[in-house]
Structure formats: C-alpha cells, structure tokens
Amino acid sequence: MKTYLSGIQPSGRQHLGNYFGAIRRHIALQEAEGEKFYFIADYHALTTVQDPDVLREMVLEMAVTYLALGLDPERVTLFRQSDIPEVCELTWLLSCVTGTGLLERAHSYKDKLAHGIRTSVGLFTYPILMASDILAYDSDLVPVGKDQKQHVEMAQDMAGYFNNTYGEVFVRPEPLIPEDELFAKVPGVDGQKMSKSYGNAIWIFEEGKPLQKIVGKLVTDSRPPEEPKDASELLPFRFLELFCDAAELADWRERLARGGADAPGYGHLKMRVKEAMDEHFHAARVRRRELLADRGEIERILARGAETARARAVATRDRALRACGLRPRSS
C-alpha cells in the first residue's frame, strides 16, 4: 500500500489560485488507495512569519480551509508539523551526511540571494527539514507541481546519502506530478497570475457584496457588447472556464463570437462568474462557519492526526538512531 505525503504551507487566506493549483488536487487524492499524511508546515513558516499570534491564526485558517472544502480526517491524517518533534531529530541526522553544495543549489535559496534578500540559517537548511518531513513517514509519493520537483529530488539525495552511509533506513520517495496542470496558473483580477503579493486575488470563501465588488474588477476592454469577440481573449470567460461545464462554455463562446444585439456584455459575464462561485463554494462556506463555531473540534482533529503521524515518525527516527549507533528513544 502506497503512502502519500504533502506539506501545506500556512499562508493566510487561500485564493482561487491555491484552490485550483493544489488544494483541490490534495482533496481529490484522498480517494486514492493508500495512506495519506498531510501536515501544516508551521516550522517552515518560521522562516518568514515571526509573530506568534499571526502564525497560530494562519495554521487554524489552513486547517479550516481544507476541512471546509472536503478533506475527510477519517481518510487523511491531518496534523501540525510542530506536533512531531522527531522530524527535527531526523533533520540533524540528515544534516550530518548532506553537503552544503546541495543546499546552495536550492532554487528558493538562490532566488533570495539573487534578489539581495537577507537569508537565515533556517532558510539555508530548509530543504533538510523538508526532506525529514517526507522521509519520516516512509512516504512513497509526494504530490507536487513541476516547480516543486526539486524538493523531492533533494529528499531523494539525502535519503541516498544516509542509506549509503548507514544501510537501508529511509524509503526513497518519488514526486507525483499531475499530468494536467491547466489550472496551475489561475489569473488574477488584473490578468496576471493570481497572487496575494500582487493584490489581485479572490479569496475562496468570499461572498455577498465583497465578492461582487472584487469580480467587478476583472479587467475588460471598451468594446461594445454587440461586437463579435473571441471568448478565450476575455478575462471573465477565463474565470468561467474554472467553474462551468463544457456545454455552458460552448454556448458563451458561440454567443460572444456571433455578436449582435443579443450578445452578452461584460457585465453578464461577471455576474455569471459570481453566480458560479456561489454555486461551487456554497457548501464549503457553510461548513467553514460551522468549524469556526467550534474551534475545539479543529484542535481535536489535528491532535488525532498528530498521534497517528507521530507513531510512524517515532519508528523511523528510532530506525535511524539505531543505524547511527545511537540509542533509540522508545527502547
């Protein structure tokens, strides 16, 4: 039976790009045969978030987001990274067999250096902690996008370094990259890639007048409704492609291409985008309100997940300690 492992970076309110790029894929994966371990990476977040209250809220928000959107804690082990101290022990063991050259090649580290951003030891050794997260649970498959493949490859390298030194201890993980990344780059309201840093994002759970206002900001041109248009060139239509079925999209394309007095205007397209979002996320909005009304239940879910995950991590940690000639903690 395969074991899947995915880390979820707590980064505040999640937008449509996050949903179509990763969240939806993670939730769909719970239907696959095998064990699934999903952790909220609060240790990793410390490299950028150093306000404890903000971090706690970001972790809560991420847990609520996944649970509201359909993650089933009976089928997926959902937990906080920091509830598994064994990953820090494994990080030290791996750091003793990993050369600095590998870490210097990490894309995120090189990118920050190139932009003159001050780096920390935590950022430099970030890939080792990430490898520990992957290896702690004997993970076979790690769902990632193409731009994150290097993380898994570095974990493979570190597992190899350790196994070559001490014998077969760690399972070699493999990246699970989706064949269809059609929605990996959801546009923002300005047409660029959706990103909180660009200020062009639409929050997954936005509704009512705030949603209407942000959808109304979708960039359009000044052509009149009756002028024939190529639907694929229109930003509101690109949003409809995220939510509407093939038959409805075909109808919009035909009406826009035909033009004339009964052709839809940009206002009609934007109205349909809001309606489609309301339809798609209605149940999740209701579930989110229920979860936030009982935060204790969220903590209980995370605690149960940590108990399951830690049992696996302890076994891996002890196996690694024994291989190094150190005394296993649970003996």
C-alpha positions as CSV (number, residue, x, y, z in Angstrom):
1,M,0.0,0.0,0.0
2,K,1.4,3.4,-1.0
3,T,1.9,6.2,1.4
4,Y,1.3,9.8,0.2
5,L,2.8,12.8,2.0
6,S,2.1,16.5,1.4
7,G,3.1,19.6,3.3
8,I,0.7,22.6,3.4
9,Q,2.4,26.0,4.0
10,P,0.2,28.2,6.3
11,S,0.0,31.5,4.4
12,G,-3.3,33.1,5.5
13,R,-6.5,33.2,3.4
14,Q,-6.3,30.9,0.4
15,H,-7.3,32.2,-3.0
16,L,-8.6,30.6,-6.2
17,G,-5.1,30.0,-7.5
18,N,-4.3,28.0,-4.3
19,Y,-7.6,26.0,-4.7
20,F,-7.2,25.0,-8.3
21,G,-3.4,24.7,-8.1
22,A,-3.1,22.5,-5.0
23,I,-6.0,22.2,-2.6
24,R,-8.4,20.6,-5.0
25,R,-5.8,18.1,-6.0
26,H,-5.0,17.2,-2.4
27,I,-8.6,16.6,-1.5
28,A,-9.2,14.5,-4.6
29,L,-6.2,12.4,-3.7
30,Q,-8.0,11.2,-0.6
31,E,-10.0,8.9,-2.9
32,A,-6.8,7.0,-3.9
33,E,-5.9,3.7,-2.3
34,G,-3.2,4.1,0.3
35,E,-2.3,6.2,3.4
36,K,-2.3,9.9,3.2
37,F,-0.4,12.2,5.6
38,Y,-0.9,16.0,5.2
39,F,0.8,18.3,7.6
40,I,0.5,22.1,8.1
41,A,4.1,23.3,7.9
42,D,4.3,25.7,10.8
43,Y,8.1,25.0,11.4
44,H,8.8,26.0,7.8
45,A,6.6,29.2,8.3
46,L,9.0,30.4,10.9
47,T,11.5,31.5,8.2
48,T,9.0,34.2,7.2
49,V,6.4,34.6,9.9
50,Q,7.7,35.6,13.4
51,D,4.5,36.9,15.0
52,P,3.2,34.1,17.2
53,D,-0.5,35.2,17.1
54,V,-0.4,35.6,13.3
55,L,1.2,32.1,12.9
56,R,-1.4,30.5,15.1
57,E,-4.2,32.0,13.1
58,M,-2.6,31.1,9.8
59,V,-2.4,27.4,10.9
60,L,-6.0,27.5,12.0
61,E,-7.1,29.1,8.8
62,M,-5.3,26.4,6.7
63,A,-6.9,23.6,8.7
64,V,-10.4,25.1,8.4
65,T,-9.9,25.7,4.7
66,Y,-9.0,22.1,3.9
67,L,-11.7,20.7,6.2
68,A,-14.4,23.0,4.8
69,L,-13.5,22.1,1.2
70,G,-14.0,18.4,1.9
71,L,-10.9,16.9,3.4
72,D,-12.0,13.9,5.5
73,P,-9.9,13.4,8.6
74,E,-11.1,9.8,8.6
75,R,-9.3,9.2,5.3
76,V,-6.4,11.6,5.6
77,T,-4.1,12.1,8.6
78,L,-4.1,15.9,9.0
79,F,-1.7,17.3,11.6
80,R,0.6,20.2,12.6
81,Q,4.3,19.7,11.7
82,S,5.4,21.0,15.1
83,D,3.5,18.3,16.9
84,I,6.0,15.8,15.5
85,P,9.4,16.7,17.2
86,E,11.0,13.6,15.6
87,V,11.3,15.5,12.3
88,C,13.8,17.9,14.0
89,E,15.9,14.9,15.2
90,L,15.9,13.5,11.7
91,T,16.9,16.9,10.3
92,W,20.1,16.8,12.4
93,L,20.9,13.2,11.4
94,L,20.4,14.1,7.7
95,S,22.4,17.3,8.0
96,C,25.4,15.2,9.1
97,V,25.5,13.4,5.8
98,T,24.4,16.3,3.5
99,G,26.9,18.5,1.8
100,T,26.4,22.3,1.7
101,G,26.7,22.3,-2.1
102,L,23.3,20.6,-2.3
103,L,21.7,23.2,-0.2
104,E,23.3,26.1,-2.1
105,R,21.6,24.7,-5.3
106,A,18.1,25.1,-3.8
107,H,16.0,27.3,-6.1
108,S,14.3,29.2,-3.2
109,Y,17.7,30.0,-1.6
110,K,19.4,31.1,-4.8
111,D,16.4,33.2,-5.7
112,K,16.5,35.1,-2.4
113,L,20.3,35.6,-2.7
114,A,19.8,36.9,-6.3
115,H,17.3,39.5,-5.0
116,G,19.5,40.6,-2.2
117,I,17.1,39.3,0.5
118,R,18.7,38.6,3.9
119,T,18.9,34.9,4.4
120,S,19.0,32.9,7.7
121,V,20.5,29.5,8.6
122,G,16.9,28.3,8.8
123,L,16.3,29.2,5.2
124,F,19.6,27.6,4.1
125,T,18.8,24.3,5.9
126,Y,15.1,24.4,4.9
127,P,15.5,21.6,2.4
128,I,16.8,19.3,5.1
129,L,13.8,19.8,7.3
130,M,11.6,19.3,4.2
131,A,13.4,16.0,3.5
132,S,12.8,14.9,7.1
133,D,9.1,15.7,6.7
134,I,9.0,13.4,3.7
135,L,11.2,10.6,5.0
136,A,9.7,10.4,8.5
137,Y,6.5,8.7,7.3
138,D,8.1,6.3,4.8
139,S,6.5,8.3,2.0
140,D,6.3,6.7,-1.4
141,L,4.7,9.5,-3.3
142,V,4.8,13.3,-2.8
143,P,2.2,15.3,-4.8
144,V,3.9,18.4,-6.1
145,G,3.8,20.8,-9.1
146,K,6.6,20.8,-11.6
147,D,8.2,23.9,-9.9
148,Q,8.4,21.9,-6.6
149,K,10.0,18.8,-8.0
150,Q,13.4,19.8,-6.7
151,H,12.3,19.5,-3.1
152,V,11.5,15.8,-3.6
153,E,14.8,15.3,-5.6
154,M,16.8,16.7,-2.7
155,A,15.0,14.4,-0.3
156,Q,15.9,11.5,-2.6
157,D,19.6,12.7,-2.5
158,M,19.6,12.9,1.3
159,A,18.0,9.5,1.8
160,G,20.6,8.1,-0.6
161,Y,23.5,9.8,1.4
162,F,22.2,8.4,4.6
163,N,21.4,4.9,3.3
164,N,24.8,4.7,1.6
165,T,26.5,5.6,4.9
166,Y,24.4,3.5,7.4
167,G,22.4,1.0,5.4
168,E,18.8,0.9,4.1
169,V,16.9,3.1,6.6
170,F,14.8,5.5,4.5
171,V,12.3,4.8,1.8
172,R,13.1,6.6,-1.5
173,P,10.2,9.0,-2.3
174,E,9.0,9.8,-5.8
175,P,7.3,13.1,-6.9
176,L,3.7,12.8,-8.0
177,I,3.3,15.5,-10.7
178,P,-0.1,15.9,-12.3
179,E,-0.3,15.4,-16.0
180,D,-2.8,18.2,-16.4
181,E,-1.7,21.5,-14.8
182,L,-4.3,23.5,-16.7
183,F,-5.4,25.4,-13.6
184,A,-1.9,25.8,-12.1
185,K,-1.8,29.4,-13.0
186,V,-5.2,30.9,-12.3
187,P,-5.4,34.6,-13.4
188,G,-5.9,37.4,-11.0
189,V,-8.5,40.2,-11.5
190,D,-5.8,42.1,-13.5
191,G,-5.0,39.2,-15.8
192,Q,-1.6,38.4,-14.2
193,K,-1.1,35.2,-12.2
194,M,-3.2,35.3,-9.1
195,S,-1.1,36.1,-6.0
196,K,-1.7,37.8,-2.7
197,S,1.6,39.7,-3.2
198,Y,0.1,41.2,-6.4
199,G,-3.1,42.3,-4.7
200,N,-5.2,40.6,-7.4
201,A,-6.5,37.6,-5.6
202,I,-10.0,36.4,-4.9
203,W,-10.4,34.6,-1.6
204,I,-12.0,31.2,-1.9
205,F,-14.7,31.9,0.7
206,E,-15.5,35.5,-0.4
207,E,-19.3,36.1,-0.8
208,G,-22.0,38.7,-1.0
209,K,-21.1,42.3,-1.8
210,P,-17.4,41.8,-1.3
211,L,-17.3,39.1,-3.9
212,Q,-19.4,41.1,-6.3
213,K,-17.0,44.0,-5.8
214,I,-13.9,42.0,-6.5
215,V,-15.4,40.2,-9.5
216,G,-16.4,43.6,-10.8
217,K,-12.7,44.5,-11.0
218,L,-12.0,41.8,-13.6
219,V,-10.1,43.7,-16.4
220,T,-12.0,44.2,-19.7
221,D,-11.7,46.5,-22.7
222,S,-14.1,49.1,-24.0
223,R,-15.6,47.1,-26.9
224,P,-19.4,47.2,-27.1
225,P,-21.4,44.1,-26.4
226,E,-22.6,43.7,-30.0
227,E,-19.0,43.5,-31.4
228,P,-18.0,39.8,-32.0
229,K,-15.3,38.6,-29.7
230,D,-13.0,35.6,-29.1
231,A,-14.1,34.3,-25.7
232,S,-10.6,32.9,-25.0
233,E,-9.2,36.5,-25.0
234,L,-11.7,37.7,-22.3
235,L,-10.6,37.5,-18.7
236,P,-14.1,37.0,-17.3
237,F,-14.5,34.0,-19.6
238,R,-11.2,32.5,-18.3
239,F,-12.8,32.5,-14.9
240,L,-15.9,30.8,-16.2
241,E,-13.7,28.1,-17.5
242,L,-12.8,27.3,-13.9
243,F,-16.4,26.6,-12.9
244,C,-18.7,25.9,-15.8
245,D,-19.3,22.7,-17.7
246,A,-18.4,22.3,-21.4
247,A,-22.0,22.8,-22.7
248,E,-22.3,26.2,-21.0
249,L,-18.9,27.3,-22.1
250,A,-19.7,26.4,-25.7
251,D,-22.9,28.5,-25.5
252,W,-21.0,31.5,-24.2
253,R,-18.3,31.1,-26.9
254,E,-21.0,31.0,-29.7
255,R,-22.9,34.0,-28.4
256,L,-19.8,36.1,-28.0
257,A,-18.4,35.1,-31.4
258,R,-21.7,35.9,-33.1
259,G,-22.1,39.3,-31.5
260,G,-25.2,41.3,-32.4
261,A,-28.0,42.9,-30.3
262,D,-28.4,39.8,-28.1
263,A,-24.7,39.2,-27.4
264,P,-23.7,39.2,-23.7
265,G,-21.8,42.1,-22.3
266,Y,-19.0,42.1,-19.8
267,G,-21.5,42.7,-17.0
268,H,-23.3,39.5,-17.9
269,L,-20.1,37.5,-17.8
270,K,-19.0,38.9,-14.5
271,M,-22.5,38.3,-13.0
272,R,-22.2,34.6,-14.1
273,V,-18.7,34.4,-12.5
274,K,-20.1,35.4,-9.2
275,E,-23.1,33.0,-9.5
276,A,-20.8,30.2,-10.5
277,M,-18.5,30.8,-7.4
278,D,-21.6,30.9,-5.2
279,E,-22.8,27.6,-6.5
280,H,-19.4,25.9,-6.3
281,F,-18.4,27.1,-2.8
282,H,-21.8,27.3,-1.0
283,A,-21.5,24.1,0.9
284,A,-17.9,24.9,1.9
285,R,-18.8,28.3,3.2
286,V,-21.5,26.7,5.4
287,R,-19.0,24.1,6.7
288,R,-16.4,26.8,7.4
289,R,-18.8,28.7,9.6
290,E,-19.6,25.5,11.5
291,L,-16.0,24.7,12.1
292,L,-15.2,28.2,13.3
293,A,-18.0,28.0,15.8
294,D,-16.3,25.0,17.4
295,R,-12.5,25.6,17.3
296,G,-12.0,22.9,19.8
297,E,-13.1,20.3,17.2
298,I,-10.4,21.6,14.8
299,E,-7.8,21.1,17.6
300,R,-9.1,17.6,18.3
301,I,-8.8,16.7,14.6
302,L,-5.2,18.0,14.5
303,A,-4.3,16.2,17.7
304,R,-5.7,12.9,16.5
305,G,-3.8,13.3,13.3
306,A,-0.6,14.0,15.2
307,E,-1.0,10.9,17.3
308,T,-1.2,8.7,14.2
309,A,1.6,10.6,12.4
310,R,4.0,10.5,15.4
311,A,3.8,6.8,15.8
312,R,5.1,6.4,12.3
313,A,7.8,9.1,12.8
314,V,9.0,7.6,16.1
315,A,9.5,4.3,14.3
316,T,11.5,5.9,11.5
317,R,13.5,8.1,14.0
318,D,14.4,5.0,16.1
319,R,15.4,3.1,13.0
320,A,17.8,5.9,12.0
321,L,19.2,6.3,15.5
322,R,19.9,2.6,15.7
323,A,21.7,2.7,12.3
324,C,23.9,5.6,13.5
325,G,24.9,3.7,16.7
326,L,22.7,5.9,18.9
327,R,20.2,4.6,21.4
328,P,16.6,4.5,20.1
329,R,14.4,6.8,22.3
330,S,11.4,4.4,22.6
331,S,13.5,1.3,23.6
